[in-house]
Amino acid sequence: MWRPSLRCCAYVAAGAAMLLSGACDKDPSTAPAFSLSATLVSDSVIPRQGSIRIVFNSQLDSSSVLNASNFTVTNNCTGLPVAGSLRLVGDTVIFTPTDALPFLTALTVRVQGVLDVNQRALPQPILFKIRTENPPVSDISWQAITSPSGELLTGVTFINENLGWINTQSGAIYRTTDGGATFAAEFKRADISSMQNLRAVSQDSLYVVAALSIPGSLATAGLLRSVDGGLTFQTVFSQSPATMKTLSLRKRPALAPEMVIGGSTSQLTAWRYDQQIDSLAQFGPVATSDFGTGADLSPNGANAVVVGDSSTAPGQRPILGTAYRSVDGGRSYVAVGLPASTPVLNGTGFISATDAFLLGDTSTVLRLNVTSGALTALGPNNGIPQTTRDASGVTTFYTFRKAIVAPDDPTVAWIIGAAIIRAPGQADVTRGIILISRDGGQHFSRQAIQGVGDNGLNFPPLVDMTVLSKNFQVVVGANGFVAMRKSDTVNLGGVCSLPAGT
């Protein structure tokens, strides 16, 4: 019987081993195992009611992907689910919120339990992080603070970032020694009302204008002074009949202050008082004017301006704006040649030694060179918001009342006032507005306030403002509203920084 040799057997064994080895190698043409996956195709920043789009690498089982428990969107700012609608278009799932979300809302999208048409499942849940868009007002550097009163606040003044006072229209004064963290009631007197524009010269010396109840006299107003930090006030001078609407005070090194007051007797009137020499000068009443609404003294004391309204006959329409300028510190004035049909002027404010803003209804902002009388109207190209009317007939218009410049940086200035929203058949809604300029009053942009609704814009109308520097400002207004700004860093707002609201 024939048998192979040992050498031949060795060759056969080796060849078999090679065949076995070749049989264990993967076929390069074999496709890898399929894994269902998803990719975010919408932007990571979406509009407030924008859709979220997730695309899959396979056609999907619609019953699994349209199951609300398998596709959830969570508002990370509140921890609550976001209501919305789901739809499937080919291999893409689209989620659209039912209601517009607040700006800067962080969202988490969770996808799980989804099957494709071949019943292949996601191997594990997938998370996507997105957020809603930035607000239209990107400077949210103001913060609302707790107020000691719900009344209309008509005056605010600070000596430093810790010590300050606010006053109500009814004549109450509150004091803070901790930068507005707390306020304590300091002054109230039954015979004082219609208090305006409290102004501090030092921690002891304060001035304010107000109405005085004096037996036997009618509509008396006067300038009051405190020398004990606001605990008591004495009358510097008074007049009857008179209404005093604003007080502009200039502190002077080594001298007592000088000031101008805007208001009315029978018509527009302005007073200039120099405490150093106890000197009082009066301009008016102006026979062609109905009321004086405001006055301001330039930072160097050389110039002054007073504004108000006028008509062809007192008390009759049309009522238009009127203004007067002074180049001797408020001792005498001449009329400003205003454009025809200038609306009622509600206030004013110097933004340099020579230039003041005349501010009024329907977005009126006029820049006046007091020494020459030259006027420049600011409009939308300067960032001044204009009257708008939407398709439903809702009209929004603006009125301004005070301008002020940072004493340490004349390029930084503010305008404050109100936005009035008027809808057919409804009561007007009035909100505050803050505009800031960083080029000396040539162009403005809008500022918002953290901690209030409508993405920082839903705060009451503003009446008064104090500016220690470009790094510290305080505003006050209706309903006891107080807000502070303690840094000139533009705060664009982070996620979850703006609450929802209307």
NORWO-V222495 format. One line per field, one symbol per residue. ss: DSSP state (H for helix, E for strand, - for the rest). A space follows every 50 residues. Layout:
ss: ???
This chain:
ss: -----HHHHHHHHHHHHHHHHHHH-----------E-EEE----EE---- EEEEEE---E-HHHH-----EEEEE----EE--EEEEEE--EEEEEE--- -----EEEEEE---EE----EE---EEEEEEE------EEEEEEE----- --EEEEEE-----EEEEE----EEEE-------EEEE----EEEEEEEEE -----EEEEEEE-------EEEEEEE-------EEEEEEE--EEEEEEEE EE--EEEEEEEEEE---EEEEEEE----EEEEEE----EEEEEEEEE--- ---EEEEEEE---------EEEEEEE-------EE---------EEEEEE ----EEEEEE----EEEEE-----EEE--HHH-----EE-----EEEEEE EEEEEE--EEEEEEEEEEEEEE------EEEEEEEEE-------EEEEEE --HHHH-E---EEEEEEEE--EEEEEEHHH-EEEE--------------- --
